[in-house]
């Protein structure tokens, strides 16, 4: 069983998938940083100085002791972070769309694969039946 696992884990597809997952995590961090630190301040500036990340609807306020420590944190719906997530999704979607479009433009569309033996046989049968 250990030998089978070693063969499975060392196949090219598994290693390629692992590399893709690690790169996706790194790209996710870069995109989140770009959106939160560059795009959202610009959007907030043009929206009248709003900071979307801090927008929330407080359901119950925080309870603070006499010494200033928080005994019970505030319960709030943080819809501003959700707005940031939506903008993040739109930016990632746009970038992926542009990458896919440029790949097709520069590399051309993938050629149609040659028909298999079964497909060729079925085409011949179809043509014979048409006659």
C-alpha positions in Angstrom: 0.0 0.0 0.0 2.9 2.4 0.8 4.4 1.6 -2.6 1.1 2.4 -4.4 0.8 5.7 -2.4 4.4 6.6 -3.4 3.7 6.0 -7.0 0.4 8.0 -6.8 2.0 10.9 -5.0 5.0 11.1 -7.4 2.9 11.2 -10.6 3.1 14.4 -12.5 -0.5 15.4 -12.1 -0.4 15.3 -8.3 2.8 17.3 -8.1 1.5 19.9 -10.7 -1.7 20.2 -8.7 0.3 20.8 -5.4 2.3 23.5 -7.1 -0.8 25.1 -8.5 -2.4 25.2 -5.0 0.6 26.7 -3.4 0.9 29.4 -6.2 -2.8 30.1 -5.9 -2.4 30.8 -2.2 0.5 33.2 -2.9 -1.4 34.9 -5.7 -4.4 35.2 -3.4 -2.3 37.1 -0.9 -1.0 39.4 -3.5 -4.5 40.1 -4.9 -5.9 40.7 -1.4 -3.1 43.1 -0.6 -3.6 44.9 -4.0 -7.4 45.3 -3.4 -7.2 46.2 0.3 -4.2 48.5 0.2 -4.4 50.1 -3.2 -7.8 49.7 -4.8 -10.1 50.2 -1.8 -8.5 53.5 -0.7 -9.0 54.8 -4.2 -12.6 53.6 -4.3 -13.2 55.0 -0.9 -11.7 58.4 -1.9 -14.0 58.7 -4.9 -16.9 57.5 -2.7 -16.6 60.5 -0.4 -13.8 59.2 1.9 -15.6 56.0 2.9 -13.6 53.1 4.4 -15.5 50.1 3.3 -13.6 47.7 5.6 -14.9 49.5 8.7 -18.5 49.7 7.6 -20.7 47.7 9.9 -24.1 47.5 11.6 -23.7 47.1 15.3 -26.4 44.7 16.8 -25.2 44.9 20.3 -22.4 47.3 21.5 -19.3 46.1 23.3 -19.3 46.0 27.1 -16.3 47.8 28.6 -15.3 47.5 32.2 -14.4 50.4 34.4 -10.7 49.8 33.8 -11.1 50.1 30.1 -10.9 46.4 29.2 -13.5 44.9 26.8 -15.5 42.3 28.7 -17.8 41.5 25.8 -16.9 42.4 22.2 -19.5 44.1 20.0 -21.7 42.0 17.9 -21.9 43.5 14.4 -22.7 42.7 10.8 -19.5 43.7 9.0 -20.9 44.4 5.5 -18.0 46.6 4.6 -15.7 43.5 4.5 -18.2 41.8 2.3 -18.2 44.7 -0.1 -14.3 44.4 -0.2 -14.7 40.7 -1.0 -17.1 41.5 -3.9 -14.7 44.0 -5.3 -11.8 41.5 -4.8 -13.9 38.9 -6.7 -14.6 41.3 -9.6 -10.9 42.2 -9.9 -9.7 38.6 -9.9 -12.4 37.7 -12.4 -11.4 40.5 -14.7 -7.7 39.6 -14.5 -8.4 35.9 -15.2 -10.6 36.9 -18.1 -7.9 39.1 -19.6 -5.3 36.4 -19.1 -7.5 33.8 -20.8 -8.2 36.2 -23.6 -4.6 37.1 -24.2 -3.6 33.5 -24.1 -6.0 32.7 -26.9 -4.8 35.8 -28.8 -1.1 35.0 -28.6 -1.1 31.2 -28.6 -4.2 30.6 -30.8 -7.1 28.4 -29.9 -6.4 24.8 -29.0 -6.6 22.6 -32.2 -9.4 20.2 -32.4 -8.1 16.7 -31.3 -8.0 14.0 -34.0 -11.0 11.7 -33.9 -10.6 8.4 -32.1 -10.9 5.1 -33.9 -14.4 4.7 -32.6 -15.4 8.1 -33.8 -13.9 7.4 -37.3 -15.8 4.1 -37.4 -19.1 5.7 -36.4 -18.6 8.4 -39.0 -18.1 5.8 -41.7 -21.2 3.9 -40.6 -23.2 7.2 -40.6 -21.9 8.0 -44.1 -22.8 4.4 -45.3 -26.3 4.7 -43.9 -26.8 8.1 -45.7 -26.0 6.4 -49.1 
